[in-house]
Amino acid sequence: MRTLDRLRQGLSDQYVIYHGVHWAKATESASVYGEIDFIILSPYGQLLAIEQKDGHVVIDGDDLLARYK
């Protein structure tokens, strides 16, 4: 929970942090389910959704490459 701890320490108490939010969407032909890692609500009503991946970012010349575990 390192990311959650950093968000809590870095943001004021005016921000609300939701972790592991499940969502669903149903249509006539299918149902889709998912999960978002973090949703942050600002004191101004703005939302930030974060989908976190486990891996490393490598700089290769002018490119950023993601290397997942």
Buried (B, 14 or more C-beta within 10 A) or exposed (E): EEEBEEBEEEBEEEBEBEBEEEEEEEEEEEEEEEEBBBBBBEEEEEEEEEEEEEEEEEEEEEEEEEEEE
